[in-house]
Amino acid sequence: MRWREFITLLGGATAWPIAARAQQGERMRRVGVLLAYLESDHDAQSWVSAFRQELGKLGWADGDNIHIDVRWATVDVQAVERYAKELVALQPDFILTCSTPATAAMAQQTRTIPIIFVMVGDPVGSGFVESLSRPGRNLTGFTNNQSPLIGKWMELLKEIAPTVTRAAMLFNPTTASFLAYYLNPFKAAAESFGMEAIVAPVQDESELDSVVATQARQPNSGLIVIPDAFMVAHRAGIAMLAARYRIPAIYSFTFFAEAGGLMSYGVNPLGEFQRAASYGDRILKGAKPSELPVQAPDKLKLVINLKSAKALGLDVPLFLRQRADDVIE
């Protein structure tokens, strides 16, 4: 062996223990993620990717100094509870939850592991936090609602379909445990617009067709689909039914309009997952959830599907098109 090669090899050998000590000195942090959606859900996959990428920008690289465990529980209550127990057993540094059912299940499993939630409608009414400014427990996060939002949905529905005189609020009682947060504002908004307010519960997927059909049989009806995990999971089917029965509907998330829904107005879930990463970073650095206020949406997005409007025979006013953040041709 040549002397230069020997010196190089020797230098590398002396560096091995140093590198090993450096790796041992930096503890691998662990993060859990619980979603009430199918693993095949393309949109939900993109949200998790955005969360992972944003953590990477903040110095937490999955597989390097952090390990992220994701559980896809769908909207099945038993599956949500089972996966919540699994994640708690892993004792992660914090857990990210998406939707009210997933957050409720996780809150029942631990009072010590920090929980960051996104896409939760009423965190105070659901008992997750004591107040938005002072969460007080091991949970904090990002609510997808603002109190006047239900009135805005009613206003937009009336603007795009002026003949609508009755609005039916579509929800699943099991996954929309926060319904009370919407109910009184919904009735008040309907009255202010001279519309009849109808409550339209759907217990399971088999009832969707009959419930939408029942509303469509009444003249001048419209739908308001609230941000409920069940509705999100069945967004393509709901948009298809609204088109089949020719009933104008407004939804809370962009992906409803992208799936063929008439229009949507609400938060961008992708952005909420990115915001959640900032709270994850702070918790990994020692912050407590009780010290991090629950944040309301920083931006709401209006999307109009012109193709769906045309199929319903609706002429979207120019002023409404101009106000839209995105118009799907």
Beta strands, then each sheet from edge to edge (+ up, - down):
strand 1: 29-35
strand 2: 66-72
strand 3: 94-98
strand 4: 115-120
strand 5: 139-143
strand 6: 166-171
strand 7: 196-201
strand 8: 221-225
strand 9: 249-251
strand 10: 263-266
strand 11: 301-305
strand 12: 326-328
sheet 1: 2+ 1+ 3+ 4+ 5+
sheet 2: 7+ 6+ 8+ 9+ 10+ 11- 12-
end
